Amino acid sequence: MDRNIYLNTMDADEALKLFLDRSGFRNEIEEVLVIQSLGRVTADAVFAVCSSPNFNASAMDGIAVRAKDTYEASEVNPVILKKGQYKHVDTGDPITEPYDAVIMIEDVVEVGEGDLKIISPVFPWQNVRPIGEDIVANEMIIPSNHMINPVDIGALLAGGIITVKVYKKPTVGIIPTGTEIVEPGEKLEIGDIIESNSRMLEGLVVEYGGEPNRYAIVPDDYELLKTAIKNAVKENDIVVINAGSSAGSEDYTASLVKDMGELIVHGIATKPGKPVVLGFIENKPVMGVPGYPVSAWVVFEIFAKPLIKRWAGMPVKQEKKVEAVLSKRLVSSLKNKEFVRVKLGKVNDNLIATPLDRGAGITMSLVRADGILEVPQSCEGYEAGQKVNIKLLKDLEDIQNTIVSIGSHDLIMDIIGNMIHRKNSAFNLSSSHVGSMAGLMALKRGEAHMAPIHLLDEKTGTYNIEYIKRYLGNMDIVLIKGVKRIQGIMTKKNNPKGIKSIEDLARDDIQFVNRQKGAGTRILTDYLLKNAGIDTEKINGYRREMTTHMAVAAAIASGSADVGVGVYSAAKAMDLDFIPIGEEEYDFAIPAAFLNEIMIKLFIDVITSMEFKDYLEQMGGYGTENTGQIIKCT
Amino acid sequence: MDRNIYLNTMDADEALKLFLDRSGFRNEIEEVLVIQSLGRVTADAVFAVCSSPNFNASAMDGIAVRAKDTYEASEVNPVILKKGQYKHVDTGDPITEPYDAVIMIEDVVEVGEGDLKIISPVFPWQNVRPIGEDIVANEMIIPSNHMINPVDIGALLAGGIITVKVYKKPTVGIIPTGTEIVEPGEKLEIGDIIESNSRMLEGLVVEYGGEPNRYAIVPDDYELLKTAIKNAVKENDIVVINAGSSAGSEDYTASLVKDMGELIVHGIATKPGKPVVLGFIENKPVMGVPGYPVSAWVVFEIFAKPLIKRWAGMPVKQEKKVEAVLSKRLVSSLKNKEFVRVKLGKVNDNLIATPLDRGAGITMSLVRADGILEVPQSCEGYEAGQKVNIKLLKDLEDIQNTIVSIGSHDLIMDIIGNMIHRKNSAFNLSSSHVGSMAGLMALKRGEAHMAPIHLLDEKTGTYNIEYIKRYLGNMDIVLIKGVKRIQGIMTKKNNPKGIKSIEDLARDDIQFVNRQKGAGTRILTDYLLKNAGIDTEKINGYRREMTTHMAVAAAIASGSADVGVGVYSAAKAMDLDFIPIGEEEYDFAIPAAFLNEIMIKLFIDVITSMEFKDYLEQMGGYGTENTGQIIKCT
């Protein structure tokens, strides 16, 4: 086994400099029709070849006259113009000898036999657009390195320009590799991964101003891959291989680049993104991009974006950054520069950044991210409440129009978010799943607009209100009633281990999967276990914690656990068996002051709509008798 | 003659409401391949159909083991794993029975005959990506009304989605009309206008999210136009006719819409943009858009943009506005809401708005505009120095990186601007042509970074410095030496009227065209006329003022004047004869404090470069002996 375990971990900035310096500037130019030039970048300044208008033109509908024939006209002494002394003109008509001015039609009175009466004079060239009024031949219309917009197209054509020299879009060959990956739509066997990265990279290449060429999947085979790379290098300006860029037994990218050309970087000190290959084959840049989607994205942003933009002549813009307050502590390793995806939300005029899942394989953390927090290699992380700089991935306006919900997870949060966005696409709902208690704490710190909670008070047997009184007693909080939902024990389809009640969790042959501390479901579980007199130490997997109902359901469906506690909709979604253990109240705690905000009103509109209730009916497992009622708590 | 002189002048907002209400929502949906969905807008929320990963997968390269086989391992008591107790796995490989955890390869030591030594335990499911870690089947990947980006494409494919329902792009038929307009590239006769509007409108339709279909030019003929409209209505969702929307003798748009369907608006109270036609034929929206390019643009922004975006399901964003200080007085009519194009520049932390040419035919005012100042119908205008709200057309970042030059005009300003942008595409030069004196006043008011000037002091016979001392004596101003340039008398090619010197300007048979007051060329002209003892009252056209050399040259080339004073390069560009009357110094006055700004350094780099000097050499008429020298003035 030829296993090269150790990658270098070069500084990303150093690697980028090496890569760009060696790549140089290769700004190829092509000539395109102006009418097809939208969004292209000029390689040269463009100068008008003719004037617009290229003749003296009437500026209005009226009559062309000799100005000197009109000098005597006044209300008292009108002038009568005879046939031959004037000519009817429409806007844009040429004004030629002997005429040198235009009188607007509204100021002209027909007095019979072609005679026209006027009562005020015009001076020479009045109401005439002189030649070149808009564009003068030889003047610059647009500069070089300028992205052509619709108005430019109009001006270029008016200036007599038919074709324009623009930078050729660099072509980027993208080779997906891996014996385990399959094309979307093919039947998935265990171990198969749907090939999706290359399509994300295609889209990014387009956004950077390049032209992607995606090749068929190449299995992990040195010779096949060599042939594919050779071909792609011949057909493109830049080649991207995804993945095989690490140092595993079937990771051939680095050695192929070395064998076929020049390997300059293998491994950078970033997380995610570490296993990068950068090199040149036949003097063309070749990149080995890691297989985890987030790693691939990070590596592409660091290396492909500046190179493609440079070669495409695209204007380099500063990255948009904002300052935000970090909502929870973030520890980062000194080994790497880390790119942490964050959700942003504006609550009480504060921009709050909440880190998302940091795994390199979590595509959804990128889909949901509003920004990136770059933690330098020299930094061990940040404390909660610290101000940090966030690189924006979305418009700040969209972020400001987002309801920030932090708390317990339920599938209905997706539904509500979708309905809000559909009702008014200016607004969004961002839902972070940290459990009910952590949601209340986020409200307390002013980091969220609302906290979805389902917290059972053991003494009173009631839900939510007691917790708000206890923990947020000094704030003016109301409860918007949400849904009643059925919690239950989830087991594999047909319940192969014959689980009947909460007591079975302590059985030797049972693997349990738990929810995290502070989650309403966890509190319910612990309450039921305590009532049943079960020592949690005896439960296999009690310490294995998931943060959502769906993650628990997925663990059971995959066989990594036999049983867990969760809501009916999750069990149904993953096709599991479900044994009800009780009905609970899933409500929204919210500072009363927010009730006046448009987006909160929209939220209430949505949850009280028939459409929403019908939808839940269809899903099953929910009760909506009180949904939307507002209860004062404190 | 069937001339309907009077348009209504409906309020634009009222007209828009009528138009949109009657148009309604016509959100057609189509299903596209996810791999072709970049930039499309989802018509429904998209939920994952499978989990990713859809099996338990190794999270690293290493060995799959049973966790319980490793519990005893420590540095003191290593555990030896025999063949069958482990399996080599790469990242992403499935972890199946009996294995339930992974040890990373770096922590494994081969000790011969397939035996592996480990020195620390792993717990169950450690280093394993559980099924659904990234995406859980049935979870929402993206909501409805969401524009699909590259990362979304990756996530959708990973979630098992192959096709996605998106809003169909509304098709917009664009019919250019007019007997006088010709296709770009055709030979221009007097009276011909190059058809450019439809291509600008095409680009705007694309930017709004629609699909343009541009038809061939239709001459001003009722029946031909009727056929063209009938056809376009059949083939498109929306139809745009450009122009014939006014009330001239050949403006058929309004009457055609009336005859073929329903005319709801003819004329709105805006400037530019007044002659608008809005109606419906076979229940499809039909717009008559005016012929002047800026009017067409304004009308399209008001009416086409909201309709197309609505039907395309595009997110409606708030317009980006900034507050700026108006650099000069602006008078506006109470008859109309006016859309004034402005240049913006950041000088001394103030954003300064300078109105551009307000003519509806001046495409270049749109090309050069950074923003739009909307003057309400009820407002008579604004004073210089007043704060106004500007709707941004460009990125604020680009505006902030722009050198604001206000003063005298010379062709070299275009050249310098282009060279700056080319050297570093983050920076721009914006050059407003108001004459030398007005440039100095703009510097005084802190509205410009620099003023290009060429002001002859009659007493000393020197250029520029005396004026700076006189008018900006209390400021710390330096002069960056620009170019020596030859001023002269410009006449038509071959000088048909035999003009020899400045004295000829007073001849009866001569039409002169002048520069505006405060322009260096005007001061020079007046100085020479005074020396020659000529009464300016006797000069035909003395009061006809142009603001640039090129405009003067164009007036002569077009025959609307016989003679003017200007620089050699302008005469050469318009192929005029040129009689030198003196060499002058065209320099840049600039507050000393700005010399440290990066963009001013870039400016000096450019004007002192060999490339720049070579370019001027080639153009002729310039001397560059002192170019770039910095002289303290005050």
Chai-1 contact restraints between the chains, C-beta under 6 A:
chainA,res_idxA,chainB,res_idxB,connection_type,confidence,min_distance_angstrom,max_distance_angstrom,comment,restraint_id
A,I35,B,R199,contact,1.0,0.0,6.0,A-B,restraint_1
A,L38,B,G203,contact,1.0,0.0,6.0,A-B,restraint_2
A,A45,B,N418,contact,1.0,0.0,6.0,A-B,restraint_3
A,S51,B,A554,contact,1.0,0.0,6.0,A-B,restraint_4
A,N54,B,L188,contact,1.0,0.0,6.0,A-B,restraint_5
A,F55,B,I190,contact,1.0,0.0,6.0,A-B,restraint_6
A,N56,B,S558,contact,1.0,0.0,6.0,A-B,restraint_7
A,N56,B,S560,contact,1.0,0.0,6.0,A-B,restraint_8
A,D61,B,G248,contact,1.0,0.0,6.0,A-B,restraint_9
A,D90,B,G248,contact,1.0,0.0,6.0,A-B,restraint_10
A,G92,B,E180,contact,1.0,0.0,6.0,A-B,restraint_11
A,P94,B,I190,contact,1.0,0.0,6.0,A-B,restraint_12
A,P94,B,G191,contact,1.0,0.0,6.0,A-B,restraint_13
A,W125,B,S560,contact,1.0,0.0,6.0,A-B,restraint_14
A,R129,B,G361,contact,1.0,0.0,6.0,A-B,restraint_15
A,P130,B,A555,contact,1.0,0.0,6.0,A-B,restraint_16
A,P130,B,S560,contact,1.0,0.0,6.0,A-B,restraint_17
A,I131,B,A554,contact,1.0,0.0,6.0,A-B,restraint_18
A,I131,B,S558,contact,1.0,0.0,6.0,A-B,restraint_19
A,G132,B,A554,contact,1.0,0.0,6.0,A-B,restraint_20
A,D134,B,G361,contact,1.0,0.0,6.0,A-B,restraint_21
A,D134,B,I362,contact,1.0,0.0,6.0,A-B,restraint_22
A,D134,B,T363,contact,1.0,0.0,6.0,A-B,restraint_23
A,I135,B,M364,contact,1.0,0.0,6.0,A-B,restraint_24
A,V136,B,M550,contact,1.0,0.0,6.0,A-B,restraint_25
A,V136,B,A554,contact,1.0,0.0,6.0,A-B,restraint_26
A,N138,B,A573,contact,1.0,0.0,6.0,A-B,restraint_27
A,E139,B,M550,contact,1.0,0.0,6.0,A-B,restraint_28
A,M140,B,D414,contact,1.0,0.0,6.0,A-B,restraint_29
A,P143,B,N418,contact,1.0,0.0,6.0,A-B,restraint_30
A,P143,B,H421,contact,1.0,0.0,6.0,A-B,restraint_31
A,S144,B,N418,contact,1.0,0.0,6.0,A-B,restraint_32
A,S144,B,R422,contact,1.0,0.0,6.0,A-B,restraint_33
A,N145,B,H421,contact,1.0,0.0,6.0,A-B,restraint_34
A,N145,B,R422,contact,1.0,0.0,6.0,A-B,restraint_35
A,N145,B,S425,contact,1.0,0.0,6.0,A-B,restraint_36
A,P150,B,M200,contact,1.0,0.0,6.0,A-B,restraint_37
A,P150,B,G203,contact,1.0,0.0,6.0,A-B,restraint_38
A,P150,B,L204,contact,1.0,0.0,6.0,A-B,restraint_39
A,V151,B,M200,contact,1.0,0.0,6.0,A-B,restraint_40
A,V151,B,L366,contact,1.0,0.0,6.0,A-B,restraint_41
A,V151,B,V367,contact,1.0,0.0,6.0,A-B,restraint_42
A,D152,B,V367,contact,1.0,0.0,6.0,A-B,restraint_43
A,I153,B,R199,contact,1.0,0.0,6.0,A-B,restraint_44
A,I153,B,M200,contact,1.0,0.0,6.0,A-B,restraint_45
A,I153,B,G203,contact,1.0,0.0,6.0,A-B,restraint_46
A,G154,B,S196,contact,1.0,0.0,6.0,A-B,restraint_47
A,G154,B,M200,contact,1.0,0.0,6.0,A-B,restraint_48
A,G154,B,P293,contact,1.0,0.0,6.0,A-B,restraint_49
A,G154,B,T363,contact,1.0,0.0,6.0,A-B,restraint_50
A,A155,B,T363,contact,1.0,0.0,6.0,A-B,restraint_51
A,A155,B,V367,contact,1.0,0.0,6.0,A-B,restraint_52
A,L157,B,P184,contact,1.0,0.0,6.0,A-B,restraint_53
A,L157,B,I194,contact,1.0,0.0,6.0,A-B,restraint_54
A,L157,B,S196,contact,1.0,0.0,6.0,A-B,restraint_55
A,L157,B,R199,contact,1.0,0.0,6.0,A-B,restraint_56
A,A158,B,I194,contact,1.0,0.0,6.0,A-B,restraint_57
A,A158,B,S196,contact,1.0,0.0,6.0,A-B,restraint_58
A,A158,B,T363,contact,1.0,0.0,6.0,A-B,restraint_59
A,I162,B,P184,contact,1.0,0.0,6.0,A-B,restraint_60
A,I162,B,G185,contact,1.0,0.0,6.0,A-B,restraint_61
A,E180,B,G92,contact,1.0,0.0,6.0,A-B,restraint_62
A,P184,B,L157,contact,1.0,0.0,6.0,A-B,restraint_63
A,P184,B,I162,contact,1.0,0.0,6.0,A-B,restraint_64
A,G185,B,I162,contact,1.0,0.0,6.0,A-B,restraint_65
A,I190,B,F55,contact,1.0,0.0,6.0,A-B,restraint_66
A,I190,B,P94,contact,1.0,0.0,6.0,A-B,restraint_67
A,G191,B,P94,contact,1.0,0.0,6.0,A-B,restraint_68
A,I194,B,L157,contact,1.0,0.0,6.0,A-B,restraint_69
A,I194,B,A158,contact,1.0,0.0,6.0,A-B,restraint_70
A,S196,B,G154,contact,1.0,0.0,6.0,A-B,restraint_71
A,S196,B,L157,contact,1.0,0.0,6.0,A-B,restraint_72
A,S196,B,A158,contact,1.0,0.0,6.0,A-B,restraint_73
A,R199,B,I35,contact,1.0,0.0,6.0,A-B,restraint_74
A,R199,B,I153,contact,1.0,0.0,6.0,A-B,restraint_75
A,R199,B,L157,contact,1.0,0.0,6.0,A-B,restraint_76
A,M200,B,P150,contact,1.0,0.0,6.0,A-B,restraint_77
A,M200,B,V151,contact,1.0,0.0,6.0,A-B,restraint_78
A,M200,B,I153,contact,1.0,0.0,6.0,A-B,restraint_79
A,M200,B,G154,contact,1.0,0.0,6.0,A-B,restraint_80
A,G203,B,L38,contact,1.0,0.0,6.0,A-B,restraint_81
A,G203,B,P150,contact,1.0,0.0,6.0,A-B,restraint_82
A,G203,B,I153,contact,1.0,0.0,6.0,A-B,restraint_83
A,L204,B,P150,contact,1.0,0.0,6.0,A-B,restraint_84
A,G248,B,D61,contact,1.0,0.0,6.0,A-B,restraint_85
A,G248,B,D90,contact,1.0,0.0,6.0,A-B,restraint_86
A,P293,B,G154,contact,1.0,0.0,6.0,A-B,restraint_87
A,P315,B,S425,contact,1.0,0.0,6.0,A-B,restraint_88
A,G361,B,R129,contact,1.0,0.0,6.0,A-B,restraint_89
A,G361,B,D134,contact,1.0,0.0,6.0,A-B,restraint_90
A,I362,B,D134,contact,1.0,0.0,6.0,A-B,restraint_91
A,T363,B,D134,contact,1.0,0.0,6.0,A-B,restraint_92
A,T363,B,G154,contact,1.0,0.0,6.0,A-B,restraint_93
A,T363,B,A155,contact,1.0,0.0,6.0,A-B,restraint_94
A,T363,B,A158,contact,1.0,0.0,6.0,A-B,restraint_95
A,M364,B,D134,contact,1.0,0.0,6.0,A-B,restraint_96
A,M364,B,I135,contact,1.0,0.0,6.0,A-B,restraint_97
A,L366,B,V151,contact,1.0,0.0,6.0,A-B,restraint_98
A,V367,B,V151,contact,1.0,0.0,6.0,A-B,restraint_99
A,V367,B,D152,contact,1.0,0.0,6.0,A-B,restraint_100
A,V367,B,A155,contact,1.0,0.0,6.0,A-B,restraint_101
A,D414,B,M140,contact,1.0,0.0,6.0,A-B,restraint_102
A,G417,B,P143,contact,1.0,0.0,6.0,A-B,restraint_103
A,N418,B,A45,contact,1.0,0.0,6.0,A-B,restraint_104
A,N418,B,P143,contact,1.0,0.0,6.0,A-B,restraint_105
A,N418,B,S144,contact,1.0,0.0,6.0,A-B,restraint_106
A,H421,B,P143,contact,1.0,0.0,6.0,A-B,restraint_107
A,H421,B,N145,contact,1.0,0.0,6.0,A-B,restraint_108
A,R422,B,S144,contact,1.0,0.0,6.0,A-B,restraint_109
A,R422,B,N145,contact,1.0,0.0,6.0,A-B,restraint_110
A,S425,B,N145,contact,1.0,0.0,6.0,A-B,restraint_111
A,S425,B,P315,contact,1.0,0.0,6.0,A-B,restraint_112
A,M550,B,V136,contact,1.0,0.0,6.0,A-B,restraint_113
A,M550,B,E139,contact,1.0,0.0,6.0,A-B,restraint_114
A,A554,B,S51,contact,1.0,0.0,6.0,A-B,restraint_115
A,A554,B,I131,contact,1.0,0.0,6.0,A-B,restraint_116
A,A554,B,G132,contact,1.0,0.0,6.0,A-B,restraint_117
A,A554,B,V136,contact,1.0,0.0,6.0,A-B,restraint_118
A,A555,B,P130,contact,1.0,0.0,6.0,A-B,restraint_119
A,S558,B,N56,contact,1.0,0.0,6.0,A-B,restraint_120
A,S558,B,I131,contact,1.0,0.0,6.0,A-B,restraint_121
A,S560,B,N56,contact,1.0,0.0,6.0,A-B,restraint_122
A,S560,B,W125,contact,1.0,0.0,6.0,A-B,restraint_123
A,S560,B,P130,contact,1.0,0.0,6.0,A-B,restraint_124
A,A573,B,N138,contact,1.0,0.0,6.0,A-B,restraint_125
